[in-house]
Amino acid sequence: MEEKDIVMIPFVAHESAMNRMERANRRLWIAIIVMVISFFIYLLVPSEYSTTTEQGVEDVNNSEVHQIIGD
């Protein structure tokens, strides 16, 4: 049988890589949570800058009020 060369990774290098990966994963999850919360706030809070405007126009002849809804 042939003996294969086994590459040994030092424990310090492995732990360093694992710590970096854990920090990256933590930042990723925080970013995802912030984005989801921001999206729900965007959906639930009414916008100040609505594009739809309502105006009341009074018809002089019939004395009726007509509503015009437009952009």
Secondary structure, DSSP 8 states (H G I E B T S, - for coil): ----------HHHHHHHHHHHHHHHHHHHHHHHHHHHHHHHHHHS--SS-S-EEEEEE-TTT--EEEEEE-
